[in-house]
Amino acid sequence: MADDTSIIGKARPRIDGPAKVTGAARYPSDEPAPGAVWAFLVTSAIARGKVKSFDLDEAKAVPGVLDILTHWNVGGDAKPPAPTSKGKPTTTLESDRIWHDGQIIAVVVAETYEAAREAANRVHVDYDEEKPSATFGSPGAQEEKREPGDHEDPKIGDPEKAFGAAPVKIDQRYETPTQHHNPMELFTTTCFWQGDKLTIYEPSQFVYGLKNNVAKQLGIDPAKVTVVSRFTGGAFGSKGGTTARTAWIAVAARRLKRPVKLVATRDQGFTIATYRAETRHRLRLGADANGRLTALIHEGWELTSRPSQYNVSGTESTARIYACPNVETAVNLVHADRNTPGFMRAPPDTPYMFPLESAMDELAYALKMDPVELRRLNDAPKDPINGLPWSSRSLMKCYDAAAERFGWKQRNPVPGAMRDGDWKIGWGCATAAYPSNIAPCGATVRLDGDKASIGLAGQDLGTGAYTVIAMTAAQALKLPVENVSVELGHTDLPAASLAAGSSHTASICHAVAAACDKVNAKRAQGETGVIEETAANVPNGLPDSAMDKINHGQMAISRGFGRKDCTAYAFGAHFIEVRVHGRTGEIRTPRMVSAFASGTIINPLTAYSQYMGGMIWGISAALFEKTEIDLRAARYTNDNLADYLIPVNADAPEIDVLLVPEEDNAVNPMGIKGIGEIGIVGVNAAVANAVFHATGRRIRRLPIRIEDMV
């Protein structure tokens, strides 16, 4: 907690703010690459089949064209990137196989972007097309039980028996759609060679992962690959893994002996990177007559590509949010002719908490009970799955704070009873929760008089990493924040883990603090002059070798639900008002209040921004966002920012964020819980619950649209 002399815990503007607003911040596409030529991708027009042949004559005739890469001339020059889960990755130029619509099948390189684009549009492809499977229920889509290993299926007690005996039951099915990240910064890669050494400029959430994976793809020593990503213009998970494009741009640069720059188009970003998989759920709740849960059974289905086993498996959270003696969960995969999905803000919890929090609201109405009081009754004093204590749990403190600010006591519980002229008014609530994760990380601190510089290969995705690092170092070294400079996003610096899973602040700040401790130890011994120390922090519960995995671009992380000493989560509560027009069905969200308890908050100013952004995105997920799919062609049809709906200013409600104080001495030494993702979790359910309160219509398929109201 902050005191009068503390830097940590006091609001501070971003130290990188001036560079960003003046254009001085160098994003990967801004990095200098003298003599660079331009690449443009040719992507598949079918979703399943093979490439029979290319006609490149017209493309090669475009002035300025230098090279055209296809599987015929470079197929053996690179391997597919390692998958993020079990199973095989989809291939690109490695073969003639077409796995999904929009797959990279050729790369045109020219002296100018315009020439490369023109030539790409003149590449003619003859396909051997097969009928694709687009989604759940499509002919040819294959369902299978998810293989164990990456995730658990929590189970305790005898849930089927308990559910059968329960006097009050909820048994419903829920659906969430495909959604795409659409970060402001497009997917871009610049590669150049200096002898046998490769430099890559690419927006990345894990530069060490990109470095090692591309080296493996190209069959070269990782020590000869440098990756630079000083700033990332939004990612939300889409820039966490290595995609196919990077190795092929490196191959093109090696063939031409010149730097090659690719800036993929917005529509190509829908298929050359990842997205949030669509999901289906069956959620069953059993309760006694007083509202205590006696059974919770959650089965999920997730869509993935043909060869991949990728899944997010959010039942590890839904199984342990509430006290229940009988729990069973399962996750299934459905393979279709689509690109492989991936991480997207709160990957498991955003889709999986929707059915749980919707079902809890349905149970509250079945019991004629206040939804907040139902959650209070079933608040879990310990982890119900493994019996471990929580590192801390302030869920009901969040509910109480947000309910009071929102005015929940004035709610008329009868659906449709609250009106304002033609507008039906509904109030809804839902729980937010996200595991508190932390990963190994290294950092270097250099102290020169009253100035300090910090270096580590962490990432700033716009979340404020530069600032929290400077604040941590300034407090440890007893310096003004203005006297601390920070360098990130370069593989010449000590390794940091993937900036994902709301783990990055905890990971990087502990590494910086450890390096500062070594500097302070030398100061205490009387050492003067320039002092430079490097340290690594390996979280409790992980082996010392975990840092070696990070250095080699592999994942190593202590997850909040996988610890042996306690279960660690951040918690929150959402309250939202929805207005539905009685004649048109138009849905508005004029105000929202959310409260969060997330341990030590390094910088309340950027924390507020992270929470608020997540809340708005949650409204977007509930009412706007859906990637539409042509079921015949297995093709995304709204792959642009005109047709892919997101909220604009008029759609964003009055947002009120409450930071509930919480001390947690068990989660990690600094008491830090991640905040980047919890803000979105549960909002979709809160909106759906409010829509029911306003109209009496229970919508279990997202997004909720006007046609659902008419």
Residue, then its C-alpha position, 0 to 999 in steps of 0.5 A: m500500500a502507498d504511504d506519503t513517501s511511496i512512489i508505488g501506488k501513486a498515480r503517475p502519467r506514462i513516462d513514454g507518453p510524450a514520445k507516443v503523442t509526438g511520434a518519436a516512439r519507434y514502432p517496428s515499422d518505424e525502425p530504419a531499414p535503408g534500401a528496404v523493398w516491399a512485400f505483399l501477401v497473396t492469400s488463398a481464395i478457397a478454404r480447403g484443397k490444394v494449389k494446382s498451379f500459379d500463373l505468374d507471368e502477368a505479375k512478373a511483368v509489373p515494373g519493379v517486381l523483384d521476386i515471387l515466393t511460392h511453395w514451388n521455389v521456397g517450400g523447403d526454406a522454412k518450417p512451420p512455426a511451432p504450435t501453441s498447443k498440441g497437434k500440428p500447425t497449418t502450413t503455408l508456403e511449405s506445401d500446396r495444401i490449403w487449410h483455410d481461407g486467406q492462407i498465405i500462398a505466395v509473397v510478392v516483393a517489389e521496389t515499392y508497396e504499390a508495385a508489390r500490391e499490383a503484382a499480387n493482385r495479378v497472381h492467378v491461381d488454379y485450385d483443386e477445391e474441396k468442400p469446406s466445413a465452416t463451423f459447429g454443425s457444418p458437414g465434415a466438422q469433427e468433434e473430439k474430446r480434448e486431450p489432457g495435458d495442457h489443461e485440467d478438467p476439475k471434478i469433485g464429488d458426485p455432480e450427476k447425482a447431486f444435480g438429479a436430487a437438487p430441488v432447483k435446477i438450471d440446465q441451459r446452453y450458451e454460445t459465444p462467437t468468433q471475434h478478432h483482435n483488430p489492434m490499431e497497429l497492423f501485422t508488420t514484419t521487416c527483416f534484413w541480413q548482415g552476413d549470416k545474422l538476421t534482424i527482425y523488426e516485428p510487433s511482439q508480445f514475446v521477442y525471445g519466443l519470436k527469436n527462437n522460433v524463427a531460428k528453428q524454422l530457418g534452421i539457424d543458431p538463435a544467437k544469430v537472430t535479433v528481434v526488436s519491438r520497442f513499442t507494440g500498438g495493441a496486441f490483446g494476444s494476437k502478437g503473442g505467438t510466431t506466425a508464418r509470415t515472419a520466416w518467409i519475409a526473412v527468406a525473401a530478404r536472404r534471397l534478395k540480399r536487401p531488407v524486406k518490409l511487410v505491412a499486411t492489410r487489415d483484412q489479411g490480419f483476420t486470417i494470417a494471425t489468431y482470433r477468439a474461437e467461437t464456443r458452445h457450452r452446456l451449464r447445469l447448476g443445482a441448488d437447495a431451496n435456500g440457494r446453496l449450490t449443490a452441483l455445477i456441471h460445465e461442458g464446453w466446445e471450442l472451434t479450432s483448425r483441422p490439425s490443431q489441438y489449440n483450446v483455452s479451457g476456461t473450466e479451470s476458473t468456472a469450477r472454482i469461483y463459487a463454493c460447491p461440493n459437486v463439480e464436473t467439467a469437460v472441454n471438447l474440440v471441433h475441427a473445421d477448415r479455419n485458421t487456428p485460433g489463439f489468445m485474445r484478452a482473457p482467452p478462457d474466462t471471457p467466453y467461459m464465465f458468460p454461461l456461469e454468470s448467466a446461469m447464476d442470474e437464472l438461478a437467482y430468478a428461479l429462487k426469487m433471490d437477489p443475484v448479489e445475495l446468491r453470490r454472497l451465499n455461495d462465496a467460497p472461503k477456500d478453493p472448492i476444487n483442491g481445498l487450498p486457501w486463497s492468497s486473498r479473496s475480496l469478491m464480496k467487498c467488490y460487490d458491496a462497493a460497486a452495488e452501493r455506488f450503482g444504487w442497486k438497492q433501488r432495483n425493482p426485481v420484476p423483469g420489465a417493471m422499470r421504465d422511462g417512457d418508451w425505454k425499458i430499463g434493466w439492471g444486471c450484475a456479474t462476477a469478474a475473476y482472473p488468475s494471478n499469474i507470474a513468470p520468470c524474468g531477468a533485468t539489468v539495472r545500471l546506476d550512474g550517480d543519481k541516474a539509473s537505466i533499466g533494460l529487459a526484453g519485456q514488452d509495452l503493449g500500451t499498458g504502461a510497462y515502461t512506467v511501472i518499471a521506472m516507478t519500481a526502480a525509483q522506489a528501490l533506488k530512492l531516486p525521482v522517477e524522472n531520473v530513471s530511463v527504461e529500455l524494452g523490447h530487444t533480444d540483446l536485453p535480459a529475457a522476459s516472458l510472454a506479455a500475456g495472462s495478466s502476468h507481465t507487471a508482476s514478472i517484470c517488476h519483481a525482476v527489476a526489484a531483484a536487480c535493484d537489491k543487488v545494486n543497493a547491496k553494493r552501495a551499502q558496501g561502499e561501492t561508488g561510481v557506475i554500478e551495474e547488476t543483472a538479476a533474474n526472478v524465478p517465482n516460488g514454485l517454479p524450478d531454477s531451470a524455468m529461466d532457461k526456458i524463457n531464454h530459449g523462447q519457451m513458456a514457463i509460468s506460475r498460474g494462479f490455479g496451479r500453485k501448491d500453497c494457495t490459489a491466487y485470483a483477482f476479483g471484481a464485480h460489474f453492475i450495468e444499466v441497459r435500456v431497450h426501446g420498446r418499439t425499435g428494440e434498440i439497446r443502450t448501455p448508459r452507465m456501468v460501475s465495476a469494482f476490482a481488488s487486485g492486490t498492489i496497484i503500482n500505478p493507479l492511473t494506468a490501472y484505471s485505464q486498463y480496467m475501463g478499456g476491459m469494461i468497454w470491450g466487454i460491452s462490445a463483446a455482448l452487443f457488437e462484436k462478431t466475425e461473420i462467416d460465409l457458411r458455404a465458403a468458410r470465409y470471414t465476410n466482415d473483415n474490416l473496421a467498417d463492418y466489424l462492429i465495435p463501440v464508438n463514443a456514443d455507445a460507451p456508457e458512463i464508466d465508473v471504476l472502483l479500486v478496492p484496496e487489498e493487501d496480499n502477502a501470499v500471491n508474490p513478494m510485492g503483492i501484485k495481481g494482474i489487471g490487464e484482462i479482468g476488466i472484460v471478464g463477466v461483462n458480457a453476462a452482466v449485459a445479458n442479465a440486464v437485458f433480461h431484467a429489462t425485457g424478460r427475454r433471456i438471450r444465451r447467444l452473443p452478441i445480443r442484437i435488435e432482432d433478439m429484442v423484436 
